[in-house]
Amino acid sequence: MVVVILLICIILMPLKIIYETVLCYYLIPRRITKIMKKQGVCGPKPQFLVGNILDMASLVSKSTSNDMDSIHHDIVSRLLPHYVVWSKIYGKRFIFWNGTEPRMCLSEADLIKELFSKYNTVSGKSWQQQQGSKHFIGRGLLMANGDDWYHQRHIVAPAFIGDKLKSYAGYMVECTSGMLQSLRNAVKSGQMEFEIGEYMARLTAEIISRTEFDSSYEKGKQIFHLLTILQKKCAQASRQLCFPGSRFFPSKYNRDIKTLKMEVERLLMEIIQSRKDCVEIGRSSSYGNDLLGMLLNEMQKKRSSNGFSLNLQLIMDECKTFFFAGHETTALLLTWTVMLLASNPSWQDRVREEINQVCKGDSPTVDHLPKLTLLSMIINESLRLYPPATVLPRMAFEDFKLGDLNIPKGLSIWIPVLAIHHSEEIWGKDANEFRPDRFASKPFAAGRNFLPFAAGPRNCVGQSFALMEAKIILAMLISKFRFTISENYRHAPVIVLTIKPKYGVQVKLTPLIST
């Protein structure tokens, strides 16, 4: 009898796997597409398994094959050419397929606002997104869903508000002073041209190391370097997720990714273990007041009544998430802002005058920052033209009503932030021009369509941290140097998860005060 049962299980198991695979990769996606088609939401015809990936890859490859002929900001057709083509045919809402995952592209302001404000508990990150970033940032806050997201958000949020946030300003000023001194030394030695993106990446990595992990930059820069490589590898490998079982295939990408992940986690464990050792041997009474200390303290608590608890893997995932998010997006914001000011000297002069009037030659403090209104306008315009994330995705975990649409469980909704930020319908005929004074007032329509940090309860938890850091760094840089765009700069934005300058941003620096 036992043998018969085992034989039945052996026979049924492959059938079960086959059925679930067909259900996941074909039946459910087709059902979702039919539901949306009945509501008038159509899109390009997908190919078996790959969906519209090859079409998108071909369009992007063609649009980015050449550098832009001048510095201008009409970049939607370059970075999201598939959106431009399909939106002209199918309108503001259409379905396209990322492999076997149907995605609805949605660019209607009212529906986007409703989605972010009302449905954050029944929508989140899809399986494809989580698998694509599993080795990169794991199941940290950025990729968490449901109750896990809720509890993780409440654990980390105190690190980015109130007096805790203000306490980081000193570190930011100190680290920036070090960078400015290295720039002055380089200018004295005869160097005139600088790839400012490299300096900003190193600076923001050092700041996040000191403010969130209390580790020296020497150890932090190893993590930063490995995460940068891991980011590129994961972006390349995620294109294969549409093929069943691809994540288990021993390809070079998968082997490299696992090796890099292990090394990143080894370095993080060294930092974590040193904290734990200090407490265990009595050198410290707590794990610290920074983000890592807060996470370790939380881990020591008993499991909450709802079953949520932290473990070392989740702590490492949070560390990777905030180490990446804490320097990557801010470094890019700073890099693009310097490029914009270097190619718009009149605005650079105006904001420098404001900084000198407010700070009076001193380093900026948290009390100065609200008074730097021109600088805030410039930062917002930079975020509008070059938002760190080109799209904001949400997966529906249950059926719900969104405006006039019935959204079925399993549909992934993608908000094309870059296209919305460059829409002439929203921002006017000069939508592709650098015009910071459009943020001098905050009209309701523009506010709903400005989404650099997402919106609603699931917006970026580190938004205030990033903006404070950007203001301090830019205020100090602008007050000490005049910068112009180099003739060697080649304007070629590309997407590697975030919008990056393909060749960096080369600027020429002139110290304003001889030292």
N, C-alpha and C positions, 0 to 999 in steps of 0.2 A: 504493500500500500504506500509506504514511504517513497519507494522508488518511482511509483506511478505519479505521485504528487510532484516529485522533483522533475520528472520528465515533462509534466504539464507546465511547470514553472519555466523550465528551460525553453520550451516551445513558445509560451506566451510572452516571455520577457522581450524578445526581439520584436514581436508584433506590437507590444505596448510602446516600445521605443519608436517604432516606425509610425504608429498612429499619432503619438504626441508630437513627433517631428513634423508630420504632415499638417497636423492641427495648428501648430505654432507658426510654421513657415508658409502655409498656404491657405488653409480654410479660414482661420480667424482674420488674417489680413484681407482676404477677398470679401469676407462678410462686412468688414468695416468700410471698405471701399464702396460696396453696393449701397450701404446705408447713406454714405455721404453723397453718392451720385444721385440718389433719389431726391436729395435736398438741393441739387444743382451745383454741387461742388465736384468738379472734374479735374483732370490733369493729364499729363503726358502718359502714353501707354508704357507700362513697365516691361522689362525683359525678365525671363525666368531667373530666379535667385538674385541676380544683380540689380533688379529694378531699374532705376534711372541713374545709377552710379556712373556708368560708362559715359552717358550723355553729359552729366555734370562735369566729370573729369576732363572730357574732351573740350567742353566750352571753357573751363577754367584754364586748362593748358594753353589753349589758343589765345585767350585774353591776357594772360600773364607772360606769354612767350617773349614779349618785347618790353623794354622799360618805357615809362611814360616820356613823351617828348619835351615836357616842361613840368614845373611844379604847379600843379593844379589839383583840385580836390574832387573832381568828378570821377569817383573810384568805384561806384556801385557796379557799373557794367564790367569793370575789370575783375572785381573780387566776387561778385554774385551774378555772373552773366546768365546763369540758368534762371535766377529769379526774374531778371529783366525780360528774358524771352518768354517765360511761362506766364508772368503776370500780364503781359500784353495780350496773350491769347485767352487766358482763363480768368483774369481779374484779380481782385484783392484777396481772394481765398481760393486755393487750389490744392489738389492732392499730388504729391510726388512720392516716389518710393526710394528709400535708402536701403538697398538690398531687399530684404523681405519685410521691412517695416514701413507701412504707409504713414506719411507725414502730411499734415495740413499746414500749409503756409498761410499765415493770417496777418494782415497789416491794417486792420480796421481798429481805430483808436478806442471806440466805445467797448468793443468786444475784448480787446486786450486789457483794458482797465478792469472790466468785469472778471476776466479770468484770473488776474493777479490778486484782486482784492477779495473775491468770494470763494475761489476754488483752490486755494493753496493746500488745503487738507486732503483733497481728492485728486490732486495732480502732483507730479514731481518728475524725477529723472527716470528715463526708460532703461530697460535691460541693456540695450545696445550701448547707451551712454555709460552705464556703470561698468560694463565689461571693457569698454574702450579705455576707461581710466583706472581700472582695477589695480594695475601694477604701478600706476603713476601717483594717484592720490587716494586710492582705496575707497573706503566707505566713510570718509570724513564728512563734515557738514555739507560740503558742496554737492555730494552725491547721495546723501541720506534722504529717506522718504518717511512720511507718516509720523508715528510717535517717536521713532528714532531721531528724525530731524528736529522735532519739537524739543526733545530733551537735550540734544546736543546744542541746539541754538541757545537754550537757556543757560547752559553751562558756560559757553564761551562768550556770550554777549557782554557780561560785566567787564571783560578785558578791553572793551572798545567804547566805553561810555564814561561820562563824568570825570571825576578827579583822576581815575585810572588812565583815561585817555590823555588828559593834560600832562600827566607825569612823564609821558613819552617825549614831550617836546624837547627837553634837555638833551636826550640821546640824539634826537634828530639834528639839533643844532651842532652838537659836538662832532657827529659823523660827517656832516656836510662841511664843517670847517676843515676837517682833514682832507676831504676831496678837493676843496678850493685851494688849499695850500699845495697839494700835489699838482694842480693845474698851474698855479703861479710858478712853481719850481720848473715845470716843463717849459713854460713860456720863457723863463729866464735862460734856460739852456738852449733856446733857439727854436723850439717847436712852436708852430703857429696853427697847425691844423689838428683837430681832435675828433675822434669818433665818439660823439657824446653819449651814444647809447650804451657803450661799454662802461663808461664812468657811472651812468645812472643805474645800470644793472648791479654793479659792484656796491654802489652806495646803498641802494634799497635792500640788497641782501644783507649788508652789514647792519643796517638799522633793524631789520626784522630779527636778525640773530640776537641783537642786544636787547631789544624791547620785548620780544616774545619768548625767547629761549635762553637768554642770559648766557650765551656761549660766545667764545671768541670768534672773530671773523675767520681765523685760520681754519677752524673746524667747519664753520658755517659755509665757507666758500667751496669746500669739497662737496657738501650737500647740494649747494646751488648749482655747481657744475654738472653733477650727476643728474639732478632733476631736469636740467635743460636738455641734456641728451635723451633722457627717458621720455620727456615730453614729445620730442620729434619721433622717436621710435614708436611710441603708442599711437601717435597721429597716423603714422604709416601703416601700422598693423591693424588699426581699427577699420580700415577699408575692406579687410577680408572677413569681417564678422558676419557678413550676410551668408557665408558658406557654413552649413551645419558642421560643428566640430572643429572649425578652423583654429579656435583658441587652444586646442590640445595638440595641434600639429607641431612637430619639433622643427619648425622653420628657424632660420637664422635670426629673424626678428624676434620670435618668441623666446629663443635662447638668450639673446642679448638683453631683452627686457627683464627676464627673470634674474639674470646676473646683476644688472644695474639695480633692480629693486632690492636684492639682498644686500648690496653694498650700502645703499642709502639707509636701509633699516639697521644695518650694523652700526653706522655712524650715529644714527638717532638713539640707538640703544646705549651707546657709550655716554651720551649726554644724559639720558634718563637714568642710567645706572649710577652715574656720579651723584645725581641728586638723591637717589635712594640711599646710597652709601653714606652720604653726609648726615642724613637723618638717623640711620641705623647705628652709626658709631657716636652719635650725640654731638656732632659738630654743628648741627642746625636743628632747630625745633620744628621747622616746617619745610615743605618742598619748594617754597618760594611764592611770590605774589604775581608772577607773570603767568602767561597762558599755560605753559608746561606745568608750573607749580599748581595752578588751579585744577588741571586735569588729573594730576597725580593725587592731589588731596581728595578729589571726587572719587577716584578709584578706590580709595581706602574706606569709603562709606559703605554701609550695607546696601545690598540690592534694594532699590525702591519698590514701593508697593505694586507698581505697574510692571515690574520685571526688568526695567532698564538698568544696565550697569556698564561701566567702562572696563575695558581690559587693555593690556599693553598694546595689542595690535591696533585697536581703535585709537589709542593715544598717538601711536606713530602715524596713523592715517590723518589725524587732525594736525599733527605737526607738519606732515608733508603738504597738506592742503593749505595751511596758513603760511608755510614757508614759501610755497609757490605763489599763492594769491597775494601774499604780503609784499612781494618784491616785483613779480612779473608785470602785473597790471599797472602798478604805480610807475615802474621804470619805463614802460611804454608810454604812459601818459606824459611823463616828463620829457621823454625823447621827442615825441611828436610836437609837444608844446614848444620846445626849443627850436625845432625845425620851423614851426609857424612864425615864431617871433624873429628868428634869424632872417626869414624871407619877407617879413613885414616890419621894417625898422621903425616906422612911425608908432606902431603899437608898443614896440619895445621901449621907445623913449617915453611914451606916456605912462606906462606901468612903472618904469624906473623912477620917474618923478613922484608917483604916488608912494612907492616904497620908501623913498628918501624922506618924504614929508611925514609918513606915519612912523617909521622906525628911527628916523634921525641918526642914521649911521650905526645904530646898534643892531645886534642880532634880533630877529623877530621873536616875539613871545606870543603866547596864546591870547593875550589881550590885544595884540596888534592885528591878528588875523582877520577878525570880523570887519576891520576898517579897510582892508585891502580889497575894495569892491571891484576895481578894474582887473586885478589879478584873478578874482573869482570868475569874472565874465570870460576872461581869456581861457581859463582852465575848462569852463563849461563848453566853450566853443571848440576847444581841442577835443573834448570827449564826444561832442556831437559829430565832428568830422571824422575822427578816428577812434570810435568806441573800442575798448579792448575786446569785447565779444561781438561778433557780427550778427549772431542769432541768440535768442533765448528760447530754450526748449522746455516743454511741459508734456508729460504723458498722463492721459486720463486713466485713473485707477477704478473708476466706476462711471456709469452713464450719468450725464448731467445736461442741463439746458443752458446754453450760452447764447444770449440774444435770441435770434430766430433759428438757431441751430441746435439740433439734438446731437450731442457729442457721445459717441459710443465708447465703452470701456476698451482700452487698448490703442486708441488713436493718439498719436504723438502730434502735438501742436508746436509749430516753430514760428517764432516772431522774428522777422528779418530786421533787426535793430538798425543795421547800417543803411538799409533802404529807407526806413522810416526817418532816420536822421537826415537823409539827403533829399527827402520828398519836397518838390516844389509846391505841391498842393498844400503842404503844412507850413513850410518855412519861407515860401516865396520864390521868385525867380532867381534870387541870389543864394539859393540853398547850398550851392557848391563853392561858395566864396567864404573866406575867413572874415567874419564880421562879428566880433565879440559883443558889440553894443546891442545885438538882438536879445541879449540876456540882461539888459539894463532894467527891463521890466519882466514880469513873469505872467504872460497871458495864459489863461486856463488851457487853451488848445495846445500851445507849445509844451506846457508842463506835462500833459498826458502823453506826449509823443517824445519826451526826452528820457531815455531809458538806459543810460550807461551802467547803472548799478541795479538794473531790474526795477521792480516796484512791488508794493504790497508787503505783506508779512514776510515773504521770502526774499526780500531784497538783500543786497550785500551787507553782511554784518560788519564788515570792516570799512564801510564807506567813509565814515567820519575820520578814521585813522588815515586812509589814503589821501583824502583831501587836505587834512592838516599837514601831512608829510609833504605833499606836492607844493603847498603854499610856502612852507618853510624853506624847502630846497630852492624853489624858483626865486623867492625873494632874496635869498642870500647870493645866488648865482648872478641874478640881474643887477644887484647893487654893486657887485665886484668886477663884472666883466661886460664888455660890449661884444656881441657875437654876430657874425654874418655867415651866410651859407657859403660853403666852399664850392668852387667850380668843379670839384671832383664828386660832388654829391649827385647821385643818380636816383631820381624819384621812382621807386618801384615797390609800392606796398604789396605784401603777400600775406596769406593766411596760413599760420601754423598754430592752430587752435585760437590764437589771438592775431590781431593785425600788426604786422611787423615791417620795418623797412628792410628790404631784401639785402641791401649792402651797408646797412647802418646809416647814420646821419653824420656827415662830416661838416664841422663848422670851424671858423677861424675866430680865435679869442683874442681880445685886446683888454688887458687889465685897465681898470678905470683909476686905480690908485697905485702908484709905484710902491712896491714893498721890497 
